[in-house]
Amino acid sequence: MAEVTIDDFLKLDIRVGTVTRAEPFPEARRPAIKLWIDFGAEIGQKKCSAQITQHYDPEGIIGQQVLAVVNFPPRQIGPFMSECLTLGLSDENGDIVLIGPKSPVPDGGRMH
């Protein structure tokens, strides 16, 4: 993988937000959940599609804080427009586990 500079990294706007709404996304090619995430007053709410169905269900993820890249251009995923990229890591089976703070922090905070 190519090395990047700190300036390259700082181009990514990674923020914390709270999931306020979640719905199943049966139209997606791979199992996914539609998320609406509140990133605070400066950014507001953004929505995304996340392939997280092995570890999360729509009802259980509401209220969870997650990290997401908020400055990618919107991307059409089937009938749904995804406006951010929620960040996660693969477990031993390749299923995604979302990344978020261990303690509550203000929505919209930027990752340093």
Beta strands, then each sheet from edge to edge (+ up, - down):
strand 1: 14-24
strand 2: 33-38
strand 3: 45-50
strand 4: 65-69
strand 5: 75-77
strand 6: 80-82
strand 7: 85-86
strand 8: 88-90
strand 9: 96-98
sheet 1: 3+ 2- 1+ 4- 7+
sheet 2: 5+ 6-
sheet 3: 8+ 9-
end
